[in-house]
């Protein structure tokens, strides 16, 4: 067996979630002593200009761009990788991707973003590198699917049932949960964190997270409604949107109930301090909150995968959705009651899956083990009638 395989993790800077999933998987490999790991924004490497334009469009918070993105998402949701649109999308930049893969020389490729040119290469070039796909949402979309995928790692049993209905073999599907960083699966002492961040343990805090790029809309209006109509203090995370941070600080700098920050690497600490989270519906943020059993309100979910995430989790009583200010106030006032909050906390604890990254790494290493068995192992498998298993991953 290859004891130090080379791993390529394909990710993207569209939002922050894909990068965080890649980071969690990277750390899990390294805990196993696997050191040769390359994490690459492959689409950006192949199409730097198109990638930047697409990313800016995706992060644009105006209504027209959101609605257009939602329309495109819906139209491509049933995309078939064997039909024209699927083949065309997956073939984009295929030659350059092949040069990059040849240069890196990975033993396995793990996708945390649905740019699957490597899978299309497997169709046309007969490449035999195991290909894994880690879906980062709670809903299925056609862009994640390709017949050359070795295994899919998915969030829920309902996704597994849907993928099987689309013809994907059950043995290719692993309900792992969505990988998150190890810090979100560890217990921390709230009192110590309150002292560290200079906060009052007698207050209840609402964590208002605008996303890594500060794209949650109506931030200042939301803050005012929270202050006026609830007893929560507000911790505001503006992400990398410095203009938003400056405007918010100017408006609320004299209010002791408002605490404003930019991008933070201490999200898990702030979640542990908080009594609830008001945020957009990114799959990773919601998974992190559920791991910490922090009640969530998603405000006006964006069309596309974020709306899908919010609706599925809301239908299963795991989060709340506020589509307007009145619903937001109603939900905040419910969450002020300890009994209701405790009910949400218990639902999240029952749902949350731990160590998803470790599950993925274990499966990946098992594939490598089966690809490169010793001569004696091969003979043993043939004797036991299991030789088909060795070939069954490809």
KEKE-3310 file (N, C-alpha, C; in steps of 0.2 Angstrom, whole numbers, plus 5000, padded with zeros to 4 digits):
npx = (5004:5002:5009:5011:5002:4999:4988:4976:4966:4952:4945:4937:4935:4923:4912:4916:4915:4918:4932:4934:4929:4939:4950:4947:4947:4960:4967:4963:4969:4982:4983:4984:4996:4998:5006:5008:4999:4989:4980:4969:4962:4955:4947:4950:4963:4963:4954:4957:4952:4938:4934:4935:4926:4914:4914:4913:4900:4892:4894:4888:4875:4863:4846:4842:4854:4854:4841:4843:4854:4848:4839:4847:4853:4842:4838:4849:4849:4844:4854:4862:4876:4879:4873:4872:4874:4879:4891:4898:4900:4908:4919:4925:4940:4948:4960:4970:4968:4972:4986:4989:4986:4994:5006:5005:5003:4993:4988:4975:4960:4950:4935:4929:4921:4911:4918:4922:4931:4942:4935:4929:4940:4943:4933:4936:4950:4953:4959:4964:4963:4957:4942:4934:4919:4914:4899:4893:4881:4864:4856:4853:4862:4863:4876:4886:4887:4894:4898:4910:4914:4921:4917:4903:4901:4890:4877:4865:4852:4841:4846:4854:4844:4838:4849:4851:4839:4842:4850:4862:4874:4871:4883:4892:4889:4891:4884:4891:4889:4893:4909:4918:4928:4939:4939:4925:4919:4923:4921:4920:4924:4912:4912:4926:4928:4919:4926:4938:4934:4929:4915:4899:4893:4880:4872:4862:4867:4865:4872:4876:4879:4887:4892:4907:4911:4903:4889:4876:4860:4853:4859:4861:4848:4843:4850:4845:4831:4833:4838:4828:4816:4819:4828:4841:4858:4870:4881:4891:4897:4906:4913:4924:4920:4924:4919:4906:4908:4914:4903:4893:4900:4900:4887:4883:4892:4892:4883:4881:4876:4880:4892:4905:4913:4926:4931:4933:4944:4939:4927:4921:4922:4914:4902:4900:4898:4886:4868:4860:4860:4860:4859:4866:4862:4873:4880:4890:4892:4879:4881:4891:4885:4875:4883:4888:4876:4869:4855:4847:4843:4839:4840:4830:4834:4845:4841:4844:4856:4857:4844:4839:4846:4841:4827:4826:4832:4824:4811:4814:4814:4825:4831:4826:4817:4817:4807:4804:4804:4795:4793:4805:4806:4796:4802:4814:4809:4803:4814:4820:4815:4819:4815:4810:4822:4830:4824:4826:4840:4842:4836:4846:4857:4854:4853:4866:4881:4897:4914:4915:4925:4935:4929:4928:4942:4946:4939:4945:4958:4956:4952:4964:4971:4965:4967:4981:4985:4994:5003:5000:4988:4979:4978:4971:4959:4954:4952:4942:4932:4931:4937:4931:4928:4940:4941:4929:4928:4930)
npy = (4994:5011:5022:5035:5044:5055:5069:5078:5091:5099:5114:5130:5148:5153:5161:5156:5143:5131:5131:5130:5117:5110:5113:5106:5093:5092:5093:5082:5071:5075:5072:5058:5056:5059:5068:5074:5085:5094:5108:5116:5129:5125:5129:5143:5143:5138:5147:5161:5175:5173:5166:5176:5186:5178:5175:5188:5191:5181:5185:5197:5207:5212:5212:5209:5201:5191:5184:5181:5172:5162:5157:5152:5142:5134:5130:5122:5112:5099:5094:5083:5073:5065:5071:5085:5098:5095:5088:5098:5108:5101:5098:5110:5119:5107:5102:5110:5107:5094:5095:5101:5091:5081:5087:5089:5075:5067:5054:5052:5062:5074:5082:5097:5106:5109:5108:5098:5093:5084:5072:5071:5070:5057:5050:5051:5049:5038:5038:5033:5038:5038:5047:5058:5065:5078:5084:5100:5105:5103:5099:5091:5094:5094:5098:5092:5079:5065:5051:5045:5047:5040:5039:5047:5059:5064:5074:5069:5056:5057:5064:5053:5044:5051:5052:5039:5037:5043:5035:5032:5021:5012:5009:5018:5029:5038:5043:5054:5066:5084:5090:5099:5110:5105:5112:5116:5104:5103:5105:5120:5131:5142:5153:5157:5161:5172:5181:5182:5189:5200:5201:5202:5191:5190:5194:5190:5185:5188:5182:5189:5185:5190:5183:5177:5187:5197:5198:5197:5205:5221:5224:5234:5238:5226:5225:5236:5232:5221:5226:5235:5227:5215:5207:5204:5207:5212:5204:5208:5202:5207:5201:5201:5213:5228:5241:5240:5237:5249:5258:5252:5253:5267:5270:5263:5265:5270:5263:5252:5239:5233:5225:5225:5217:5212:5201:5185:5172:5166:5160:5149:5151:5163:5158:5149:5157:5163:5165:5163:5162:5173:5173:5170:5157:5147:5131:5126:5135:5133:5120:5120:5128:5119:5108:5114:5116:5128:5138:5143:5157:5160:5173:5179:5169:5167:5165:5148:5137:5140:5144:5131:5124:5131:5128:5114:5111:5119:5112:5101:5105:5111:5123:5140:5151:5167:5177:5190:5206:5205:5192:5189:5196:5189:5176:5178:5183:5171:5163:5169:5163:5150:5137:5134:5137:5127:5116:5117:5116:5102:5096:5099:5093:5079:5078:5081:5076:5069:5071:5070:5073:5064:5052:5053:5053:5040:5032:5036:5032:5018:5015:5017:5007:4996:4997:4995:4981:4969:4954:4943:4947:4949:4936:4930:4937:4933:4919:4920:4925:4938:4946:4955:4966:4974:4979:4986:5000:5008)
npz = (5000:4996:5007:5009:5001:4987:4987:4979:4982:4976:4976:4980:4979:4980:4990:5007:5011:5004:5004:5018:5020:5013:5020:5032:5028:5024:5036:5042:5035:5037:5051:5050:5046:5033:5021:5009:5001:4991:4989:4979:4970:4957:4945:4945:4943:4930:4923:4926:4924:4920:4932:4942:4938:4938:4952:4958:4953:4959:4972:4972:4980:4975:4970:4957:4952:4961:4959:4945:4947:4954:4945:4935:4943:4945:4932:4929:4938:4936:4928:4917:4917:4905:4895:4883:4889:4901:4898:4891:4901:4910:4902:4901:4900:4899:4894:4900:4913:4912:4910:4922:4932:4928:4931:4945:4949:4957:4968:4972:4970:4977:4977:4983:4977:4963:4950:4938:4929:4929:4931:4919:4911:4914:4908:4895:4893:4900:4912:4929:4941:4957:4961:4971:4978:4988:4994:4998:5002:5008:4998:4982:4967:4950:4945:4953:4949:4941:4931:4932:4945:4960:4974:4982:4995:5007:5014:5021:5023:5015:5004:4999:4996:4985:4976:4973:4966:4955:4948:4953:4960:4976:4983:4980:4988:5003:5018:5026:5032:5032:5031:5044:5052:5065:5077:5079:5084:5096:5114:5123:5136:5141:5150:5151:5138:5137:5145:5138:5126:5131:5136:5143:5155:5159:5149:5135:5119:5102:5087:5073:5057:5042:5032:5024:5015:5018:5013:5017:5017:5022:5034:5045:5047:5052:5064:5071:5072:5080:5092:5096:5098:5105:5118:5116:5115:5102:5092:5078:5063:5050:5040:5026:5021:5021:5019:5024:5037:5042:5040:5048:5061:5062:5064:5075:5085:5098:5105:5118:5117:5105:5096:5085:5072:5060:5048:5055:5063:5074:5074:5080:5094:5096:5092:5102:5113:5110:5110:5099:5081:5068:5051:5034:5022:5020:5018:5025:5036:5043:5046:5055:5065:5069:5074:5086:5092:5091:5090:5075:5064:5048:5037:5025:5014:5000:4983:4975:4980:4993:4997:4996:5005:5017:5017:5017:5030:5038:5036:5043:5056:5061:5059:5059:5047:5042:5032:5032:5041:5051:5054:5058:5070:5078:5078:5085:5098:5102:5103:5114:5125:5136:5136:5123:5116:5121:5116:5102:5103:5107:5096:5086:5091:5090:5076:5071:5064:5068:5065:5050:5041:5044:5041:5027:5024:5028:5020:5007:5009:5010:4997:4990:4996:4991:4978:4977:4982:4990:4983:4990:4996:4985:4980:4991:4991:4979:4981:4991:4983:4980:4971:4962:4970:4970:4957:4957:4961:4950)
capx = (5000:5006:5008:5011:4999:4998:4981:4974:4959:4949:4941:4935:4934:4916:4911:4921:4913:4922:4939:4934:4928:4945:4954:4945:4949:4968:4969:4962:4974:4989:4983:4985:5003:4998:5009:5008:4992:4989:4974:4970:4956:4957:4944:4953:4970:4962:4951:4957:4947:4931:4933:4935:4920:4909:4914:4910:4893:4889:4894:4884:4869:4858:4841:4842:4859:4852:4836:4846:4858:4843:4836:4852:4854:4836:4838:4854:4848:4843:4859:4864:4883:4880:4870:4876:4876:4884:4898:4901:4902:4913:4924:4928:4947:4950:4967:4974:4967:4976:4993:4990:4986:5001:5012:5005:5003:4990:4985:4968:4957:4944:4932:4924:4918:4909:4922:4923:4935:4946:4931:4928:4946:4943:4929:4939:4957:4954:4963:4962:4964:4951:4939:4929:4915:4911:4894:4894:4875:4859:4851:4857:4862:4866:4883:4890:4887:4898:4898:4917:4915:4922:4912:4900:4900:4884:4875:4859:4849:4837:4851:4856:4838:4837:4854:4849:4833:4845:4853:4869:4874:4872:4890:4895:4886:4892:4881:4896:4889:4897:4915:4919:4935:4939:4937:4918:4917:4926:4918:4924:4921:4909:4914:4932:4927:4917:4931:4943:4931:4927:4908:4895:4890:4873:4868:4862:4870:4864:4878:4874:4885:4885:4896:4914:4911:4898:4884:4869:4857:4849:4862:4859:4840:4842:4852:4840:4825:4835:4839:4821:4811:4821:4833:4847:4864:4871:4888:4890:4902:4905:4917:4929:4917:4927:4914:4900:4910:4914:4896:4890:4903:4899:4880:4882:4898:4890:4878:4885:4873:4882:4899:4906:4920:4926:4932:4936:4946:4937:4920:4918:4922:4909:4896:4899:4896:4880:4862:4857:4864:4856:4864:4864:4861:4878:4879:4895:4890:4874:4883:4895:4881:4872:4888:4888:4870:4867:4849:4849:4838:4841:4836:4829:4839:4846:4839:4849:4858:4856:4837:4838:4848:4837:4821:4827:4833:4818:4806:4815:4814:4832:4832:4820:4818:4813:4807:4803:4806:4790:4794:4812:4805:4793:4807:4818:4805:4802:4821:4822:4812:4824:4812:4810:4829:4833:4821:4830:4847:4842:4835:4852:4862:4852:4855:4873:4886:4903:4920:4914:4932:4939:4925:4931:4949:4946:4936:4950:4964:4954:4952:4971:4974:4962:4970:4988:4986:5000:5002:4996:4981:4976:4976:4966:4953:4952:4950:4936:4927:4930:4941:4927:4928:4946:4939:4923:4929:4932)
capy = (5000:5018:5024:5043:5045:5062:5070:5084:5093:5104:5119:5136:5154:5156:5161:5153:5136:5126:5132:5127:5110:5107:5113:5100:5086:5092:5092:5075:5068:5076:5068:5051:5056:5060:5075:5077:5087:5100:5111:5120:5132:5123:5133:5149:5141:5137:5152:5166:5181:5171:5164:5182:5189:5174:5176:5194:5191:5177:5189:5203:5206:5216:5208:5206:5196:5185:5181:5177:5166:5157:5155:5147:5136:5129:5127:5117:5107:5092:5093:5076:5073:5062:5075:5090:5103:5092:5086:5104:5111:5097:5098:5117:5119:5100:5101:5113:5103:5088:5097:5103:5085:5078:5091:5087:5068:5065:5047:5053:5069:5075:5088:5100:5111:5105:5108:5090:5092:5078:5067:5071:5067:5050:5047:5052:5047:5032:5039:5028:5041:5038:5053:5058:5072:5080:5089:5104:5107:5099:5098:5089:5098:5090:5099:5088:5072:5062:5044:5043:5048:5034:5039:5054:5060:5068:5076:5066:5050:5059:5065:5047:5041:5055:5051:5032:5037:5046:5029:5031:5015:5013:5008:5025:5034:5038:5048:5056:5073:5089:5091:5105:5110:5101:5116:5116:5098:5103:5108:5125:5134:5149:5159:5159:5164:5178:5185:5183:5193:5206:5202:5201:5184:5191:5196:5185:5188:5186:5183:5191:5184:5192:5179:5179:5193:5203:5199:5197:5211:5225:5223:5240:5238:5220:5227:5240:5228:5216:5230:5238:5222:5209:5208:5202:5211:5209:5203:5208:5200:5210:5197:5205:5219:5234:5247:5238:5237:5256:5261:5250:5256:5274:5271:5260:5265:5273:5258:5246:5232:5231:5223:5224:5214:5210:5193:5182:5165:5163:5159:5144:5154:5167:5154:5146:5163:5166:5161:5161:5165:5176:5172:5167:5149:5143:5124:5125:5139:5130:5113:5122:5130:5113:5105:5117:5116:5135:5139:5148:5160:5162:5179:5180:5165:5169:5159:5144:5131:5143:5143:5124:5122:5133:5125:5107:5111:5121:5107:5096:5108:5112:5130:5145:5155:5173:5180:5198:5209:5203:5185:5189:5198:5183:5170:5181:5183:5164:5160:5172:5158:5145:5130:5134:5137:5120:5111:5118:5113:5095:5093:5099:5088:5073:5078:5083:5070:5071:5068:5069:5073:5057:5047:5054:5051:5033:5029:5037:5028:5011:5014:5016:5001:4991:4998:4992:4976:4964:4948:4938:4949:4948:4929:4929:4940:4929:4913:4922:4927:4946:4950:4960:4972:4978:4983:4989:5007:5011)
capz = (5000:4996:5014:5009:4994:4985:4987:4977:4984:4972:4980:4976:4984:4979:4997:5011:5014:5000:5007:5025:5019:5010:5026:5037:5025:5024:5043:5044:5031:5041:5057:5049:5044:5025:5021:5002:5000:4987:4989:4973:4966:4950:4940:4945:4939:4922:4920:4931:4923:4921:4939:4946:4936:4941:4959:4959:4951:4964:4979:4972:4984:4972:4969:4950:4951:4965:4955:4939:4949:4956:4939:4932:4947:4944:4926:4928:4944:4934:4922:4916:4914:4899:4889:4880:4893:4906:4895:4889:4907:4913:4898:4901:4902:4901:4892:4905:4919:4912:4912:4930:4935:4926:4935:4952:4950:4963:4969:4973:4969:4981:4975:4987:4973:4957:4944:4937:4922:4931:4930:4912:4908:4916:4903:4888:4893:4903:4918:4934:4948:4961:4961:4977:4978:4994:4993:5003:5004:5010:4992:4977:4961:4944:4943:4957:4947:4936:4931:4934:4952:4964:4979:4984:5002:5007:5021:5024:5021:5010:4998:4997:4992:4979:4971:4971:4962:4949:4945:4956:4964:4983:4986:4979:4992:5010:5022:5031:5035:5029:5035:5047:5056:5072:5083:5080:5087:5103:5119:5126:5142:5139:5154:5149:5131:5138:5148:5132:5121:5135:5135:5150:5155:5161:5143:5129:5113:5095:5083:5066:5053:5036:5028:5023:5011:5020:5008:5020:5016:5027:5041:5049:5048:5056:5070:5074:5074:5086:5098:5098:5099:5109:5124:5114:5112:5095:5089:5071:5059:5043:5035:5023:5018:5026:5019:5028:5044:5044:5040:5054:5067:5063:5066:5082:5089:5105:5108:5121:5115:5098:5096:5078:5070:5053:5047:5061:5063:5080:5074:5085:5100:5096:5092:5109:5117:5108:5111:5093:5075:5062:5045:5027:5022:5018:5020:5030:5042:5046:5049:5061:5071:5072:5078:5092:5095:5092:5086:5069:5060:5041:5035:5017:5010:4993:4978:4973:4985:5000:4998:4996:5012:5022:5016:5019:5037:5041:5036:5048:5062:5063:5059:5057:5041:5042:5026:5032:5048:5056:5055:5062:5077:5081:5080:5091:5104:5104:5106:5121:5130:5137:5135:5116:5114:5123:5111:5096:5104:5107:5089:5082:5094:5087:5069:5069:5063:5070:5061:5043:5037:5046:5037:5020:5023:5029:5013:5002:5010:5009:4990:4988:4999:4987:4971:4977:4986:4989:4979:4994:4997:4979:4980:4996:4988:4973:4985:4994:4978:4981:4967:4959:4974:4968:4951:4958:4962:4944)
cpx = (5004:5004:5009:5008:4999:4991:4980:4967:4957:4944:4939:4934:4927:4913:4917:4920:4917:4929:4939:4933:4935:4950:4953:4948:4957:4970:4968:4967:4981:4989:4985:4993:5004:5000:5009:5001:4993:4982:4974:4963:4957:4953:4947:4960:4969:4959:4951:4952:4940:4929:4931:4928:4914:4908:4911:4902:4889:4889:4890:4877:4863:4852:4841:4847:4857:4846:4839:4850:4853:4840:4840:4853:4848:4836:4843:4854:4848:4848:4861:4871:4884:4877:4874:4879:4881:4891:4902:4904:4908:4919:4928:4936:4951:4957:4972:4974:4971:4983:4994:4990:4992:5006:5011:5006:5000:4988:4978:4966:4951:4941:4927:4920:4916:4912:4925:4927:4939:4942:4930:4934:4946:4939:4932:4946:4958:4958:4960:4963:4957:4948:4933:4926:4912:4906:4894:4887:4870:4854:4856:4856:4866:4874:4888:4891:4891:4899:4905:4919:4916:4917:4910:4900:4895:4881:4869:4856:4845:4840:4853:4850:4837:4843:4853:4844:4836:4849:4860:4869:4875:4879:4894:4894:4887:4889:4886:4894:4893:4903:4916:4925:4934:4937:4930:4915:4920:4922:4923:4920:4918:4911:4921:4932:4924:4922:4936:4940:4928:4919:4905:4892:4883:4869:4868:4863:4867:4870:4875:4880:4883:4888:4903:4915:4906:4892:4877:4866:4854:4852:4860:4852:4839:4844:4847:4834:4827:4835:4832:4816:4813:4826:4840:4852:4866:4879:4888:4897:4901:4909:4922:4926:4918:4922:4908:4902:4911:4908:4893:4893:4901:4892:4879:4888:4897:4885:4882:4882:4876:4889:4901:4913:4920:4927:4935:4938:4943:4929:4917:4918:4916:4902:4895:4897:4889:4874:4858:4861:4859:4861:4861:4864:4866:4878:4884:4894:4884:4876:4887:4891:4877:4877:4889:4882:4868:4861:4851:4842:4841:4837:4836:4834:4839:4844:4845:4850:4856:4848:4835:4840:4843:4830:4821:4827:4827:4812:4807:4816:4820:4834:4826:4822:4814:4813:4806:4805:4801:4791:4801:4810:4801:4797:4812:4815:4804:4809:4823:4819:4817:4821:4812:4817:4832:4830:4825:4837:4847:4841:4842:4857:4860:4853:4862:4877:4893:4909:4919:4921:4935:4935:4928:4938:4950:4944:4942:4956:4962:4954:4959:4973:4971:4965:4977:4989:4992:4998:4998:4989:4977:4973:4971:4959:4950:4949:4943:4931:4926:4934:4938:4928:4934:4944:4933:4923:4929:4927)
cpy = (5006:5021:5032:5045:5053:5064:5077:5086:5099:5108:5125:5142:5157:5155:5158:5146:5131:5126:5129:5119:5107:5107:5107:5094:5086:5090:5085:5070:5069:5073:5061:5051:5057:5067:5078:5079:5094:5102:5117:5123:5131:5127:5140:5148:5141:5143:5158:5172:5179:5169:5171:5185:5185:5175:5182:5194:5187:5181:5195:5202:5210:5210:5205:5200:5190:5181:5177:5171:5160:5154:5150:5141:5131:5126:5121:5111:5100:5090:5086:5076:5070:5066:5081:5095:5101:5091:5093:5108:5107:5097:5105:5116:5112:5099:5104:5109:5097:5089:5098:5096:5081:5081:5089:5080:5065:5057:5047:5060:5069:5082:5091:5106:5108:5107:5102:5089:5086:5072:5066:5068:5059:5046:5046:5049:5040:5032:5035:5031:5041:5045:5053:5065:5073:5086:5093:5108:5102:5097:5095:5093:5094:5092:5095:5081:5070:5055:5041:5044:5041:5034:5047:5054:5065:5069:5072:5060:5052:5061:5058:5044:5045:5053:5044:5032:5040:5040:5028:5025:5016:5013:5014:5030:5033:5044:5050:5062:5078:5090:5098:5105:5107:5105:5117:5110:5097:5107:5114:5128:5141:5154:5161:5163:5171:5183:5187:5189:5199:5207:5200:5195:5184:5193:5190:5188:5184:5187:5184:5191:5185:5188:5181:5185:5198:5204:5199:5204:5214:5224:5228:5240:5232:5222:5231:5237:5224:5220:5233:5233:5215:5212:5206:5207:5208:5209:5203:5206:5202:5206:5202:5212:5225:5240:5246:5239:5244:5259:5258:5252:5263:5275:5268:5261:5267:5268:5252:5239:5230:5230:5221:5222:5213:5203:5191:5174:5162:5162:5154:5147:5159:5163:5151:5151:5164:5161:5159:5165:5167:5176:5171:5160:5145:5136:5123:5129:5136:5123:5115:5124:5123:5108:5107:5118:5123:5136:5145:5150:5162:5167:5179:5176:5167:5163:5155:5139:5134:5142:5136:5122:5124:5130:5118:5107:5114:5116:5102:5099:5110:5119:5134:5149:5161:5177:5188:5200:5206:5196:5184:5190:5192:5178:5172:5180:5175:5161:5163:5167:5152:5138:5129:5133:5130:5115:5111:5115:5106:5092:5094:5094:5081:5072:5078:5076:5073:5068:5066:5068:5066:5052:5047:5051:5043:5030:5030:5033:5020:5010:5013:5009:4995:4991:4995:4987:4972:4958:4943:4940:4948:4940:4927:4932:4936:4922:4914:4924:4934:4950:4956:4967:4977:4982:4988:4997:5011:5010)
cpz = (5000:5003:5014:5002:4993:4984:4984:4979:4980:4976:4976:4981:4983:4986:5001:5013:5010:5003:5014:5025:5017:5016:5031:5034:5025:5031:5045:5041:5035:5048:5056:5046:5036:5024:5014:5000:4996:4987:4984:4971:4959:4945:4940:4942:4932:4919:4925:4930:4924:4928:4943:4944:4939:4948:4961:4958:4957:4971:4978:4975:4981:4970:4962:4949:4955:4961:4949:4941:4951:4950:4935:4936:4946:4938:4925:4934:4942:4928:4923:4913:4907:4893:4888:4885:4899:4904:4893:4896:4910:4909:4898:4904:4903:4899:4897:4911:4918:4913:4919:4934:4934:4930:4942:4953:4956:4962:4969:4972:4973:4979:4980:4984:4966:4950:4942:4931:4923:4929:4922:4908:4909:4910:4896:4887:4896:4910:4924:4941:4951:4962:4966:4976:4985:4993:4999:5005:5006:5004:4987:4971:4956:4943:4947:4954:4941:4936:4933:4942:4956:4970:4980:4992:5003:5014:5024:5020:5015:5004:4995:4993:4985:4974:4969:4965:4955:4945:4948:4961:4972:4986:4984:4984:4999:5013:5027:5035:5031:5033:5037:5051:5063:5077:5084:5083:5094:5108:5122:5132:5141:5143:5152:5142:5132:5140:5142:5128:5125:5135:5142:5150:5157:5155:5139:5123:5106:5090:5076:5061:5046:5030:5027:5020:5013:5016:5011:5020:5022:5034:5046:5051:5053:5063:5074:5077:5080:5092:5101:5100:5102:5114:5122:5113:5106:5094:5082:5068:5052:5038:5032:5020:5023:5025:5023:5035:5046:5044:5047:5061:5068:5065:5073:5087:5097:5108:5111:5120:5109:5098:5088:5077:5063:5052:5053:5060:5070:5080:5079:5092:5101:5096:5099:5114:5116:5110:5105:5087:5070:5056:5039:5027:5019:5021:5026:5037:5046:5049:5055:5067:5074:5076:5085:5095:5096:5087:5081:5066:5054:5039:5028:5013:5003:4989:4976:4979:4992:5002:4999:5003:5017:5022:5019:5027:5041:5041:5041:5055:5065:5063:5058:5051:5043:5035:5026:5040:5053:5058:5059:5069:5081:5083:5085:5097:5106:5107:5112:5126:5130:5135:5127:5113:5115:5118:5105:5097:5104:5100:5085:5085:5091:5080:5067:5069:5064:5065:5054:5039:5038:5042:5030:5019:5024:5023:5008:5003:5009:5001:4988:4990:4994:4980:4971:4982:4985:4985:4983:4995:4991:4979:4985:4994:4983:4976:4988:4989:4978:4976:4963:4963:4972:4962:4952:4959:4956:4938)
residu = (UNK:UNK:UNK:UNK:UNK:UNK:UNK:UNK:UNK:UNK:UNK:UNK:UNK:UNK:UNK:UNK:UNK:UNK:UNK:UNK:UNK:UNK:UNK:UNK:UNK:UNK:UNK:UNK:UNK:UNK:UNK:UNK:UNK:UNK:UNK:UNK:UNK:UNK:UNK:UNK:UNK:UNK:UNK:UNK:UNK:UNK:UNK:UNK:UNK:UNK:UNK:UNK:UNK:UNK:UNK:UNK:UNK:UNK:UNK:UNK:UNK:UNK:UNK:UNK:UNK:UNK:UNK:UNK:UNK:UNK:UNK:UNK:UNK:UNK:UNK:UNK:UNK:UNK:UNK:UNK:UNK:UNK:UNK:UNK:UNK:UNK:UNK:UNK:UNK:UNK:UNK:UNK:UNK:UNK:UNK:UNK:UNK:UNK:UNK:UNK:UNK:UNK:UNK:UNK:UNK:UNK:UNK:UNK:UNK:UNK:UNK:UNK:UNK:UNK:UNK:UNK:UNK:UNK:UNK:UNK:UNK:UNK:UNK:UNK:UNK:UNK:UNK:UNK:UNK:UNK:UNK:UNK:UNK:UNK:UNK:UNK:UNK:UNK:UNK:UNK:UNK:UNK:UNK:UNK:UNK:UNK:UNK:UNK:UNK:UNK:UNK:UNK:UNK:UNK:UNK:UNK:UNK:UNK:UNK:UNK:UNK:UNK:UNK:UNK:UNK:UNK:UNK:UNK:UNK:UNK:UNK:UNK:UNK:UNK:UNK:UNK:UNK:UNK:UNK:UNK:UNK:UNK:UNK:UNK:UNK:UNK:UNK:UNK:UNK:UNK:UNK:UNK:UNK:UNK:UNK:UNK:UNK:UNK:UNK:UNK:UNK:UNK:UNK:UNK:UNK:UNK:UNK:UNK:UNK:UNK:UNK:UNK:UNK:UNK:UNK:UNK:UNK:UNK:UNK:UNK:UNK:UNK:UNK:UNK:UNK:UNK:UNK:UNK:UNK:UNK:UNK:UNK:UNK:UNK:UNK:UNK:UNK:UNK:UNK:UNK:UNK:UNK:UNK:UNK:UNK:UNK:UNK:UNK:UNK:UNK:UNK:UNK:UNK:UNK:UNK:UNK:UNK:UNK:UNK:UNK:UNK:UNK:UNK:UNK:UNK:UNK:UNK:UNK:UNK:UNK:UNK:UNK:UNK:UNK:UNK:UNK:UNK:UNK:UNK:UNK:UNK:UNK:UNK:UNK:UNK:UNK:UNK:UNK:UNK:UNK:UNK:UNK:UNK:UNK:UNK:UNK:UNK:UNK:UNK:UNK:UNK:UNK:UNK:UNK:UNK:UNK:UNK:UNK:UNK:UNK:UNK:UNK:UNK:UNK:UNK:UNK:UNK:UNK:UNK:UNK:UNK:UNK:UNK:UNK:UNK:UNK:UNK:UNK:UNK:UNK:UNK:UNK:UNK:UNK:UNK:UNK:UNK:UNK:UNK:UNK:UNK:UNK:UNK:UNK:UNK:UNK:UNK:UNK:UNK:UNK:UNK:UNK:UNK:UNK:UNK:UNK:UNK:UNK:UNK:UNK:UNK:UNK:UNK:UNK:UNK:UNK:UNK:UNK:UNK:UNK:UNK:UNK:UNK:UNK:UNK:UNK:UNK:UNK:UNK:UNK:UNK:UNK:UNK:UNK:UNK:UNK:UNK:UNK:UNK:UNK:UNK:UNK:UNK:UNK)
# end
